[in-house]
Amino acid sequence: MTVQELKIQSRFGKVSDAEWQTRVDLAAAYRLVAAFKWDDLVFTHI
């Protein structure tokens, strides 16, 4: 099996500053949930 590179365009600069900050904060929340091993409990409901 080979690994293929997935190219995803950033939305930075395409959304408002407020939306970008909300996305950054949400991503940080998901990382904290994973760090505390709670990710099997919350799925996508933060």
C-alpha positions as CSV (number, residue, x, y, z in Angstrom):
1,M,0.0,0.0,0.0
2,T,1.3,3.5,-0.8
3,V,0.5,6.7,1.0
4,Q,-0.7,9.5,-1.2
5,E,-0.3,13.2,-0.3
6,L,-3.6,15.0,0.4
7,K,-3.5,18.6,-0.6
8,I,-6.1,20.7,1.3
9,Q,-6.3,24.5,0.7
10,S,-6.3,26.6,3.8
11,R,-9.3,28.8,4.5
12,F,-7.0,31.4,6.1
13,G,-7.7,34.7,4.4
14,K,-11.0,33.5,3.0
15,V,-13.0,33.8,6.2
16,S,-13.4,36.7,8.7
17,D,-10.9,37.1,11.5
18,A,-13.7,36.1,14.0
19,E,-14.4,32.9,12.2
20,W,-10.8,32.1,11.9
21,Q,-10.3,32.6,15.6
22,T,-13.3,30.4,16.3
23,R,-11.8,27.6,14.1
24,V,-8.5,27.9,15.9
25,D,-10.2,27.7,19.3
26,L,-12.3,24.7,18.3
27,A,-9.2,22.9,17.0
28,A,-7.5,23.6,20.3
29,A,-10.5,22.2,22.2
30,Y,-10.4,19.0,20.2
31,R,-6.6,18.6,20.9
32,L,-7.2,19.0,24.6
33,V,-10.0,16.4,24.5
34,A,-7.7,14.0,22.7
35,A,-4.8,14.7,25.2
36,F,-7.1,13.8,28.1
37,K,-8.3,10.7,26.3
38,W,-11.8,11.9,26.2
39,D,-12.1,11.6,22.4
40,D,-13.9,8.3,22.6
41,L,-16.7,10.0,24.6
42,V,-17.4,13.2,22.8
43,F,-17.1,12.1,19.1
44,T,-17.9,15.4,17.3
45,H,-19.9,17.0,20.1
46,I,-17.9,19.7,21.8
